[in-house]
């Protein structure tokens, strides 16, 4: 056991921070590596202790929530005989049923199901029952509204604050939002984008303050809402400018930017991984490259390790097809590099 723990001590932290742990295939592969609930428990304890001891300032509630979620999902996979696809389908059905029971008390069922029909199955898998109820209520309460909706809540399960933006689908939305969040001094830990069939985009960002705490206080929340709404309500098309980026001390890190692509066959998406030095407005610049290349972003995993970032983006082309062509991948890679690499 000890020898296995030494060999595998980085596996859990890398899986939690760099992969989509809401994907059953990821959980299945991690469970295959761990093999037993006993090994899982020991590896979980070792990972938490190692991460907190190695760099206490980098530990935060978000990382703790990721490890906890990975532990729970993997334990379930190791202790049941149900295959990943069946377990996935049952979870979606259960989440829908429980959410519907709560929503029926306020809304006509046909309106609920009509709205849900425009959403993907992944939406019901990736969101909790409370999250589904909350977001559905907001959409039904403001049906027909043409201006953006913006809400901030403390999300205990995510270990941070969740900023929810409901708006019409349009160019540069991700780039503008991430740029402003950076300017406001917020660190984005996770991003998820769901574009419904009716042209509405539901964007969820889990953020932390620079000291690793959740957003707190009415004044701070009001500042964030006011700044975001002011920019999102500006005349289209939205554009990214240098004013969207936080002013920080310029530092040089000899880190070569590495971009790689892999395929998520189960969800028909391409995973683009970017390892580079952290810098102001990084996510906004990447988002702008996506817009220029007509790339659809579904979710993003953000991992900051020291002065470096290791980000994974789950993307498709404008027709919701994975980027399987090497020419497509190379063009996107060149566009991203043009945006994020400093001009000499």
N, C-alpha and C positions, 0 to 999 in steps of 0.2 A: 504493500500500500504506500509506504513512504517513498519508495523509488518511483512509483507511478505519479505521485503528487509532485515530486521534484521535476519529472519530465513534463508534466502537464500543467504547471502552475500558472501559465499565461493563457491557457485555452479559454477559460471562462470569461476573463476580463476582455479578451479580444472579441469573443463571440458576442458578448453583451453590448460592447461599444461600437462594433463595426458591422454587425449583421442585423438583418430584420428579424428580431426574435419573436415577432408576431406571425412569422411564416412557419407553418407546421413542418416544412421540409428542413428548415434550419434547426428546429427543436429535435427532429428525428435524427439528424446527423450528429448533433451534440450529445444526444442520449446514447447513440451508438458508440461514441468515443468514451463516454463515462461508464457505461455498462450496468452499474448497480446504484441503487439509492444511497448506499453507504459511501461509495466513492463520491457521489454528488454532494452529500452533506460535508464531507471533509474538504472537498475542493472549494465549496462555497465559503467555508470558514477561513481557509487559507487565503483565498483571493481577497476577501474583505480585509483581513489582517495585513496582507502584503501591500495592498493599494493604500491603506491608511498609514502604514509605517513608512513606505517609500517616499511619499510626498503628501504629508497631511494637508497642505494648503490646497492641493488639487482635488481632495476628496470632497464630495458634496452629496446632498440628498438625492440628486438625480442619478448619480452613479449607484448609490445604494438601492434605489428603486429598480434600476435595470437588472442588477444582480438578483434581487429578490424575485422579480418577474421571471427571469430565466430559470431560477431554482424551482419555482412553483410549476412552471410549464413542463420542465424536464422531469420533475418528480412524478407528475401525472402521466407522462408518456412512459416512464419506466414501470409504473405500477398498474397499468391497464393494458389489455390486449387489443384495444381498438386501434385500427390503423389511423394514420394522420389525417387522411382525407375524410374519413367518417367522423372522427373527432371534431374536425373543422366544421363540417356540415351541421353537426349536433349543436356546436357552440353558437353558430349563427342563428339557428332556429330558436334556441333557448333565449338568446339576447333579444331577438325580435318579440318573442312571446311575452317576456317579462316587461319589456318596454311598452308594448301595446296595452298590457293590463293597466299600467299607470296612465298612459295617454288617453285611454278611452274615457276617463273621468272628466276630461276637459274638451275633447275634440271628437268630431265625427270620424268613425273608423275609416270610411272611404277616403277622406282627405289624408289621413296618416299613410295608408297603404299606397295611395297615388304618389305621394312624395317619396316614399321609400322605393318605389319602382324605378325612380330615376337614379338611384344610388347603386354602387357596386356591392357585391358580397363582401369584399374586403372591408368596406366601411363598417359593417356589422360585426366583423371579427376583430377589428382593431380598436373599436370604441367600447367602453364599458356600457352597461345598461343605463346608468345615470347619465353618461355622456350622450347617449342616443336620445334619451328623454329630453335632456336640456337643449340639445341642438334642434331637435324636431319641434319643440315648443317655440323656440325663437323663430324658426322659419315659418311656422303656421301663424304665429302672432303677427308677423310682419310680411305676410304674403302680399306680393304686389309692390312692395317698397323698392324704390329705384336707387336709394342711397345706401352706402355700405353700412353694415351692422358691425359693431366692435364690442367685445365683452372680455373681461378679465376675471379669472377665478383662481383661487389657490387650489391646486390639484394635488391632494395628498398622495395619490397612487403614483404620480409622476415625480413627486419630490420637488416641485417647483410651481411656477405660475403659468397658467395656460392662457394665451391670448388667442381668441377666436375671432376670425374675420369672415363675414359672409358678404360676398360681393358678386357682381357679374364677372364672368370670365373675360379677361382682357390681357393684352400684352404687358409684359414687364411687372406684373403684379407682385410676383415673388421677389424680384430684384428691388423694387421700391420698398416693400415691407421690410425685407432683411436689412437694407441700407439704413432705414430710419431706426430700426431696433438697435443697430450697431451705434448709431449716433446718440441714441438715448442711454447708452452705457449698459445695454442688456446683452447677455451672452445666450445665444440660441443653442439649446441642448438637443432639440428634436423638432422636426418640421414634418407635417403631413398635409397633403393637398388632395381634396376630393372634388372633382368636377362632375356635377350632376348632369343628367341628360337634358335638363331644362336650361342649361347655360349658366347656372349658379355655381360658384366656387366656394367651398368651405375650407378655409386655411386655418390650421391649428399649429401654434408655435409654443413649445414649452421653453420658458426662459428663466434665467437666474440673474440677480444683480451681480456686480463685479465681485462682491465679497462672498458669493455662493448662496445667498439667501433668496427667498421668494420676494416678489414685489409686495410691499406692505404700505398701508396708509392711503387714505382717500386722495391726498394731494398728489402723491406719486402716480396713482392710477389715473387720476384726472389729466395729469401732464401727458402720460403715454397716449391716452385716448384722444386728447385734443390734437396732439401732433400728428398722429396717424390719420385721423379723420380729415384733418386739414389737407394733408397731402393726397389722400385717396380720393377726395372729392374735387381735386384740381381737374381742369379740363384735360381730356384725353388728346393725344396719347401720352401716357406716363413716360418719363425719361429719367435716367439715373445721372446725377451730377456729383461733383466732388463734395458738395455740401451735404450729401447723404452719409458721408463717412465720418466717423469719429476722429477727432484730432488727437493723435497719440504721439508719443516720442518715437522718432524714427530709429529703428534698430536694424542692423544687418545680420542676417543669419545665412550661413553657407549651407543652405538646404536646397537640393535640387528637386524641383517639382516633378512628381511622378503621377502619371495618369494611366489607369488600366481599365479594361472592360471585361465583364463576364455576363453570363446570361442566367436569369432566373426563369427556368423553364416552366415551373409550376404556375407562375403568374404572367408569363409572356412579357417580361420586362427586362431591360438591360440595366445592369448595375455598373455605374461609373464610379471608380474610386480615385480620389485625389489626395495625395500626400504632399504637403507643402509647408512653408513657414507661415505662421499666423501673421495677419496684416489687417489694417483697417479696411472694412467694407468687402472682405473676401467673398462672403456668400452673395452679396448684391452683385458683384462683378461676375460671379459664376452664373447667377440668375439671368443677367443681361446676355451672356453668351448663349444660354438656353433659348432666350427669346429670338436672338438673331438666327439661330439654327432651327427654329420651329420645333423645339423639344418640349415635350410634356413631362412635367415633374410630378411624381405621385407621393414620394416621401424622401426624407433625407435623414441620415444618421450623422451626428456631429460628435467628433471625439478630439479633444485637445490634450496633447501629451507634451508637457513642457512648453517649448516655443513652437512646436509643430502642431499641425492639425491633420487628422486622417478622416476624411469625410466620404461617405458613400451616398450616392444619389440613385434612386430607382426611377428610371425614365423610359419613355417610348418616343417614337416620332409623332408627327402631328396626326397620323392616322391610327394612333394607339397600337402601333406595331413595334416590337423590339428592334434595336439597331444591330442587326446581324451582319450588315455589310461593312467590310473593313474600310471602305472609302468614307461611308457615313461617320464611322468612329474617328477616322483620322481628321476629317474636316471639323468635327466637334472639338477634338483635342486641340487643334490649332487655334480655334476660336477662343476656347477657354484660356489658353496660354497667352493669347494676345490681350485678353482682358486683365489677367491677374499678374503677369510678369511686369515689373517696372520697366519703363522705357528708358533706354540709355540716352 
